[in-house]
Amino acid sequence: MTELACRAADDGAELLVVVGGDGSVHEVVNGIAERDSVEIAVIARGTGWDFARSLGLPRNIDRAVDVALSGQTRTIDLGRATYRLWAGGEGKSFFANVASAGMSGAIAQRANDSSKALGGKVSYVWSTFAVFARWTSNEIQVSVDGEKRRGRMHDVIVANGPFVGGGMKICPDAEPDDGTFDVLLIGDLTKRDLVLTMPKIFRGTHLPHPKAELLRGAQVSVDAADPLPIQLDGEQPGTTPARFEIVPRALRVRVPQH
């Protein structure tokens, strides 16, 4: 789909309508990032819908079509990730909504491999507890605009938008056009921590939390002694060491008229 999007833009397309979920948006974005001549509209299908949630896009098909036809244009930032490919060597990709390094990469893989019959939210919650039961926190080094942190963590969330994992409002104040990431460092959680906090995450009321720290910045690096899986918009292209940087005003999206 990335190649098709790139070819359509090269051929002069001014609007690409993405019918699908976060993975489809991710592929199209990687074909047209930083092009001022083309914008996207999203008919949200699939499982996650987190990009659509983050931008306030309607899930109803008729309303989504109306936005595609007559919505206004919002120009948002993208993230650019550099990481180690699973097969070795360096990979680079754009992401539109949320990236992360740590447990959430394994959760995204588990959710993608599982049945989606009960919907995205149930799939991601089930996958979260299944992965957490076997996951051990890691000593992780993080730098956010030069501000360094080191310690045992389960996850590092690099958010351009607030929603991840089928509707978890993980970084409630993240804005996709403010030129900065919200970076959430999730510390050494217990099972009790997770059980008590999970309902609050869907409401976006979990912060502040004694085992989490929120930083903001445009340049983020993450590393650990053992490679950690990363995820970009729900896709799992590789592992740490990873760098994430804001690419300002790099994507034009049709959103509802105010």
C-alpha positions as CSV (number, residue, x, y, z in Angstrom):
1,M,0.0,0.0,0.0
2,T,3.0,2.3,0.6
3,E,4.1,2.0,-3.0
4,L,0.6,2.5,-4.3
5,A,0.2,5.7,-2.3
6,C,3.5,7.0,-3.5
7,R,2.6,6.2,-7.1
8,A,-0.8,7.9,-6.8
9,A,0.9,11.0,-5.4
10,D,3.5,11.0,-8.2
11,D,0.6,10.7,-10.7
12,G,-1.0,13.9,-9.3
13,A,-3.6,12.6,-6.8
14,E,-4.6,15.4,-4.4
15,L,-6.7,13.2,-2.0
16,L,-6.1,9.6,-0.9
17,V,-9.0,8.0,0.9
18,V,-7.7,5.3,3.3
19,V,-10.3,2.7,4.2
20,G,-8.9,0.7,7.1
21,G,-7.3,0.9,10.5
22,D,-4.1,2.2,11.9
23,G,-2.0,-0.2,9.9
24,S,-3.5,1.0,6.6
25,V,-2.9,4.7,7.7
26,H,0.7,3.8,8.6
27,E,1.4,2.3,5.2
28,V,-0.2,5.2,3.2
29,V,1.6,7.8,5.4
30,N,5.0,6.2,4.6
31,G,4.2,6.7,0.9
32,I,3.3,10.4,1.0
33,A,4.9,11.9,4.1
34,E,6.1,15.5,3.7
35,R,4.2,16.1,0.4
36,D,2.3,19.3,0.4
37,S,0.4,18.4,-2.7
38,V,-1.7,15.5,-1.3
39,E,-3.9,14.9,1.7
40,I,-5.6,11.9,3.2
41,A,-9.1,11.2,4.4
42,V,-9.8,8.1,6.6
43,I,-12.8,5.8,6.5
44,A,-12.1,4.1,9.8
45,R,-12.4,0.3,9.6
46,G,-10.1,-2.4,11.0
47,T,-9.4,-3.0,14.7
48,G,-7.6,-0.1,16.4
49,W,-9.0,3.2,15.0
50,D,-6.6,5.0,17.3
51,F,-5.4,7.5,14.6
52,A,-9.1,8.3,13.9
53,R,-9.8,8.8,17.6
54,S,-6.8,11.0,18.1
55,L,-8.0,13.3,15.3
56,G,-11.7,13.2,16.2
57,L,-12.7,11.4,13.0
58,P,-16.1,9.8,12.8
59,R,-16.5,6.1,12.9
60,N,-19.9,6.1,11.2
61,I,-19.2,5.4,7.5
62,D,-21.7,8.0,6.2
63,R,-20.3,10.7,8.3
64,A,-16.7,9.7,7.5
65,V,-17.6,9.9,3.8
66,D,-19.0,13.4,4.3
67,V,-15.7,14.4,6.0
68,A,-13.7,13.0,3.1
69,L,-15.8,15.0,0.6
70,S,-16.2,18.3,2.5
71,G,-14.1,18.3,5.6
72,Q,-11.5,20.9,6.4
73,T,-7.7,20.3,6.2
74,R,-5.6,19.9,9.3
75,T,-1.8,19.8,8.9
76,I,-0.3,17.6,11.6
77,D,3.2,16.5,12.6
78,L,4.6,13.0,12.0
79,G,7.2,11.0,13.8
80,R,10.3,9.6,12.1
81,A,11.7,6.5,13.7
82,T,15.2,5.0,13.2
83,Y,15.6,1.5,14.6
84,R,17.3,-1.9,14.2
85,L,15.5,-4.2,11.8
86,W,14.6,-7.7,13.0
87,A,16.9,-9.1,10.3
88,G,19.7,-6.7,11.3
89,G,20.7,-3.3,9.8
90,E,19.0,0.0,10.2
91,G,15.3,0.7,9.4
92,K,13.5,4.1,9.0
93,S,9.8,4.7,9.0
94,F,7.3,7.5,9.7
95,F,4.5,7.1,12.2
96,A,1.4,9.1,12.4
97,N,0.0,8.5,15.9
98,V,2.0,6.6,18.6
99,A,5.3,4.7,18.8
100,S,6.8,2.9,21.7
101,A,9.6,0.6,22.9
102,G,9.2,-2.2,25.4
103,M,6.2,-4.3,26.5
104,S,3.7,-2.5,24.2
105,G,5.6,-3.8,21.1
106,A,5.0,-7.4,22.3
107,I,1.3,-6.5,23.1
108,A,0.7,-5.1,19.6
109,Q,2.2,-8.3,18.1
110,R,0.0,-10.5,20.4
111,A,-3.1,-8.4,19.5
112,N,-2.3,-8.6,15.8
113,D,-1.9,-12.4,16.0
114,S,-5.1,-12.9,18.0
115,S,-8.7,-13.2,16.9
116,K,-10.3,-9.7,16.6
117,A,-13.8,-11.2,16.8
118,L,-14.6,-9.3,20.1
119,G,-13.2,-6.0,18.7
120,G,-10.1,-3.9,19.2
121,K,-10.5,-2.9,22.9
122,V,-11.1,-6.5,24.2
123,S,-8.3,-7.8,22.0
124,Y,-5.8,-5.2,23.3
125,V,-6.8,-5.6,27.0
126,W,-6.5,-9.4,26.8
127,S,-3.2,-9.1,25.0
128,T,-1.9,-6.6,27.7
129,F,-2.6,-9.0,30.6
130,A,-1.3,-12.0,28.6
131,V,2.0,-10.4,27.8
132,F,2.4,-8.7,31.2
133,A,2.2,-12.1,32.9
134,R,5.5,-13.1,31.3
135,W,7.2,-9.7,30.9
136,T,10.1,-8.6,33.0
137,S,10.9,-4.9,33.2
138,N,14.2,-3.9,31.7
139,E,16.9,-1.3,32.5
140,I,16.2,1.3,29.9
141,Q,18.1,4.5,29.0
142,V,15.9,7.3,27.6
143,S,16.9,10.8,26.3
144,V,14.2,13.4,25.6
145,D,15.7,16.6,24.1
146,G,18.9,15.8,26.0
147,E,17.1,15.2,29.3
148,K,18.2,11.7,30.4
149,R,16.5,9.0,32.4
150,R,17.7,5.5,33.3
151,G,15.9,2.8,35.3
152,R,13.8,-0.3,35.2
153,M,10.8,0.3,33.0
154,H,8.1,-1.7,31.2
155,D,7.6,0.8,28.4
156,V,8.5,4.1,26.8
157,I,5.5,5.6,24.9
158,V,6.3,8.3,22.3
159,A,2.9,9.9,21.5
160,N,2.0,12.3,18.7
161,G,-1.7,11.7,19.5
162,P,-3.5,10.6,22.8
163,F,-4.9,7.2,21.9
164,V,-3.3,3.8,21.5
165,G,-4.3,0.1,21.9
166,G,-7.9,0.2,20.8
167,G,-8.9,3.3,22.7
168,M,-6.5,3.7,25.6
169,K,-6.0,7.4,26.2
170,I,-2.4,6.8,27.2
171,C,-1.2,10.4,26.8
172,P,-4.3,12.5,27.2
173,D,-2.8,15.9,26.4
174,A,-0.8,14.9,23.3
175,E,-1.6,17.1,20.3
176,P,-0.6,16.0,16.8
177,D,0.2,19.5,15.6
178,D,2.1,21.1,18.5
179,G,5.7,20.2,17.3
180,T,6.4,17.9,20.3
181,F,5.9,14.4,21.5
182,D,4.4,13.5,24.9
183,V,6.8,10.8,26.2
184,L,5.5,8.5,28.9
185,L,8.0,6.5,30.9
186,I,6.2,3.5,32.5
187,G,8.2,2.1,35.4
188,D,8.3,-1.2,37.2
189,L,4.6,-2.1,37.5
190,T,3.1,-4.8,39.6
191,K,0.1,-6.8,38.5
192,R,-2.0,-4.9,41.1
193,D,-0.8,-1.6,39.5
194,L,-2.0,-2.7,36.1
195,V,-5.4,-4.0,37.3
196,L,-6.1,-0.8,39.2
197,T,-4.8,1.5,36.5
198,M,-6.2,-0.1,33.3
199,P,-9.8,1.3,33.6
200,K,-8.4,4.8,34.3
201,I,-6.2,4.6,31.1
202,F,-9.3,4.3,28.9
203,R,-10.7,7.4,30.5
204,G,-7.4,9.3,30.4
205,T,-7.4,9.8,34.2
206,H,-4.4,7.7,35.1
207,L,-1.9,10.5,35.3
208,P,-0.1,11.5,37.4
209,H,1.0,8.1,38.6
210,P,3.7,7.2,41.1
211,K,5.3,4.7,38.7
212,A,5.1,6.9,35.5
213,E,6.8,10.1,34.3
214,L,5.7,12.3,31.5
215,L,8.2,14.3,29.5
216,R,7.9,16.4,26.3
217,G,10.3,16.8,23.5
218,A,11.0,16.6,19.8
219,Q,13.9,14.2,19.9
220,V,13.8,10.9,21.8
221,S,16.2,8.0,22.0
222,V,15.7,4.6,23.7
223,D,18.2,1.9,24.4
224,A,18.6,-1.2,26.6
225,A,21.2,-3.9,27.1
226,D,18.8,-6.4,25.5
227,P,17.0,-5.3,22.3
228,L,13.4,-4.3,23.0
229,P,10.6,-4.6,20.4
230,I,9.3,-1.3,19.1
231,Q,5.9,-0.5,17.6
232,L,4.9,2.2,15.2
233,D,1.1,2.7,14.8
234,G,0.6,-0.9,15.9
235,E,3.2,-2.3,13.5
236,Q,6.4,-4.1,14.8
237,P,9.3,-3.4,12.4
238,G,12.2,-4.0,14.7
239,T,13.9,-3.3,18.0
240,T,15.9,-0.8,20.0
241,P,18.2,1.0,19.9
242,A,15.7,3.5,18.5
243,R,15.4,7.2,17.8
244,F,12.2,9.1,17.3
245,E,12.0,12.7,16.0
246,I,9.2,15.1,15.2
247,V,8.7,16.1,11.6
248,P,6.6,19.2,11.8
249,R,3.6,19.8,9.6
250,A,4.3,16.7,7.5
251,L,0.8,15.4,6.8
252,R,-2.4,16.9,5.6
253,V,-5.6,15.2,6.9
254,R,-9.3,15.9,6.3
255,V,-11.1,16.4,9.6
256,P,-14.7,17.4,10.5
257,Q,-15.6,21.1,9.9
258,H,-15.7,23.0,13.2
